[in-house]
């Protein structure tokens, strides 16, 4: 991989950018130090969205987060989509680019979901080839995000942390660790989220995501969490962030709030709490680790 295009986000709180917060960010962005955009919202030419993004990019490091490449899909990557993504990254020169370990296309149709994959050798080979292609076309390293899961595949022969680690080893990509996704998946699939974090290659994580989720129950009455990005981060996810940062050290940490978007003070308060978590781990003595606490 070429040296340019490596992740350069500050180890500080960021937020997903929403146009309704533009004036607030220009006036007083504290405590936010960087912004993330969804790539597909900025693939056009000109207009107010591009003009605002150009202005913001002079003041903040920008992370580009893709949601439409379908990295895990069986079909080849869409060359037109990849070309538009390259155009965006070329003029914006973002501090980071990331995508999801998921698929969202089938036989030319685009689905409105990021769907999970079986973790098999065949999937590993396919996703490796797709990541290689993305990084080669963009001329930059990408970060790959762990999914939120609602089911497990009997066909899987790899654990998710090992699968992510092997993808990074084969391609040189970095990883984006969504802590809320870990909590959602652990609850839905019945494992302890600390086990996931303990197994995860945290040294490869260039960015951490936090977001809200909705609570439901499945057909058997068991808890079912839905990754919605439509509310505040819940206390157990904040605790999981603390557990993660104690092992990884400070990382660029993003608040995602994509639906039912709040006013700026509410979003800034969430970012401030992420900043407090980062400050705590910076001030901790070396080699201090949290003691794992089992649920009552």
N, C-alpha and C positions, 0 to 999 in steps of 0.2 A: 504494500500500500504506500502511496506517496505521503510524505510528511505533512504537506498542507491539508487542512480540513480536519485535523484532530480536534477533539472537544476542548473548548476553552471557556466554558461557562464558569462564572465565579461560584465558589462554595458558599452560597448565600441564598436567601429566599427569592423565588420568582412566582409569577402568576400567569395563567393562560390569558392572553390579551383578548378583550372584548371591546368593540368600538365605543360602547356607552361609557367606558372608563377612560377614553382618550384624554379628555380635559383634565381629569383628576391626575393622570400620570404625568401630564405636562406641568401641572401646577405643583404637585407635591406627591411624589411616588413612594415616599418612605412607608414601610421598610423594604419595598421591592427593589431589587437590583438587576433583574433581567426579566425578559418576557418570552413567552412561547406562543407561536401561532400554528394553526392547522394549515398545512401546505395547500390543500385543495381550495381554501378560501382566497388564495392570492396568486393563482396561476393565470389570471387575466392580464390584460395590458391596460394601464392607465386607470383613471377614475379615483374617487376619494379613498377607497381602501388602500390602494397602492401608494397614494400620496401620503396618507397618514403613516403607513408602515415605513416609508422612506424617512420620514421625520423622526419617528421613534427609534429607528436604527442608528441615528446619529447620537442618541442619548443612552441607549440600552443595548447590551448584548442580546441577540435574538436567537432563540432555538426554533427550528422548523420541525414540526411533528407531523409526519404523514399518516394518513388513515386509509389510503386507497390503493396502495401498490399491490396488495394481496400477495405478500411475500411467501405465504404458505400454499398458495393455489397450485393446482396441478398444471394449469396452462402456463405458457410463457408470459413473462411480464409484458404489460401493454407498452409498446415503444413510444406511443404518443404521450401517454401519461408520464413516462420516465423523461421524455424530452422536455415537457413543460416543467417538471420538477427541477431538471438541470438548469433551465433558464432562470427559474426563481432563485436557486442557490447561487448561480453565477453572479447575478446582479446584487443580491442581498448579502452574500458572503456570511452566512450565519455562523454563530459560535458553535452550533451543534445541529445535527440532523438525526432524527430517529424515526423508526417505524415499529409496527407490531408483529409479533409472532402469531399470525392468524391468516385466514383467507376470507375473501369477500367477493369473489367473482366465480362465475361458472358458465361456460359456453357463451361468453360474451355478455352475460347479464351481471350487473352490479347489485349486490345485496346490501341492505342497510344494517349489517351486523358484522362484527369481527368474530369469526367463527373459529373454534379450536381445532387442533390437529392431533392425530395419534403420533406419539413419539417413537418412531421406528427408524431403522437404518435407511429405508427408502425416503422417508420424510426428511431425514437429516441431509441426505445427498441433494434432494431437490431444493431445500431451503438454503443450503450452502451455495449452490449454483446461483440462486436468485440474489443472495447477499453479495456475492462476488460481482455479479453484473451491476447491481446498484452502485457499489463502491467504485467500480471501474468507470461507469458512465459519469457519475458525479465528481469523481476525483477527490473524494473525501471519505473519511471513516463514517460509518453510521452506528447508531446505538439501536439495539433491539430490545423491545419491551416485552416482559412476561405478561401473559393474558390473565383475565379473570375467567374461571372455569365453573361450569355448572354440571359437568359430567366428566367421567374418566373413561378412556378407551381401553377395552380389554386387549387390544392389539399392541398397546404401548410396551416397549421393552426398555425404555430409558425413563429415569425420573426427570421431572422438568428442570431442576437445577443442573443436573449433569448434561442434559440436552442443550441447555443454553450455554454452558461452559464449553462443550465440544464445538458448537457453532462458532463461538468466539475464537477458539483455538484454530479452527480450520480457516477462518476468513479474516481474522484480525479485527473484526468489529468489536465495539464496546457494548455494554449492556445498560439498559434503562430499567431500574427496579421500581415497579409500582407497588408500594407497600399496601395500599388499599386492595389491590388485586390479590396480593398474597393472603390478606385477611379474608376476603370474599371466598377465594378458592378453598382455603383451609376450612372455613365454616361449612361450605357446601359439600366438600368431599371428605370431611371427617378426619383431618390431621391437625397437628399443632403448628401454628405459624412459626414458632421459634425453630422447629425442626427444618422448615424450609430455609429460613434465614441462615441457620447454622451450616446448611449444605451449599449455600449459594456462593459463587465466586465474587465476593464483594470487592475484591481488588480491581475488577473489570468494570465496576459501575461508575458511569460518568454523570448520571442524573437520577434523582429519585422523584417519584410522583406521589402525591396524596390527593384524595378526593372523597366525596361522599358516596354512600350507597343506600339503597332502599331495602327494607326488611319485608320478607314474605314467608310463606310456608309452601312446601311441596305437597304433592297428592297424598303423602303419608303423614302430614303434619309436622315434618322436620323443618328446622329453620332453612330458609333459602334467601341468600343475599344477592341483590342485583346491583351491578356496578353502573351507577346512573350519573355521577358527576353533577347532581342536582341539589346538593345540600352541604352542610358543614361536615368536616371530618369528625368522626366519632372518637370517644375517649380510647377504646381499645386500639384503634389505628394509630393514634398519637403515641400510645405506649409502645406499639410495635416499631414506630419510627425511632423512638429512643433506644430500643433494644438493637435496632439495625445500626444506628449511628455510633453506638458504643463499640461496635465491631468494625465498621467501615472507616470511621473518621468522618469529618465534614464532607458533604457532597452538595452540589447544586440541587436545591429542593423546591419542587413546584407544587403550588396549589392549583388543581384543576376544578373548575366550576363552570360547566358548559350549558346546563339547562336551569331554568328558574334563576337566572343570573342575579346575584344580589347587588345592593348598592356598594359603592367603593369602600366606605368604612368597614362594612362587614367582611369584604374580601381582604382588605388590608389587615384586619385583625387576625384572620387565619394565617396570612403570610408572616405577621409578627410572631405568632406562636411558633411557626416553623423556624424563624430566626432565633427564638429563645432556645429551641432544641439544639440548633447548631452551636449557639454560644455555650451551652452547657457542656457539650462534648469537647469543645475547644479548651475549656477550662479544667476538664477532668485530668487527674494525674495519669501519666502513661501507664498502660497495661491494666487500667481499671476496667473490669467487665461486670455487667449486670448479672446477678444471680437469677437463673431461670425460675420463674414462679409457676407452679402448676395450677390449673383452674380448680376451684373448690368443688 
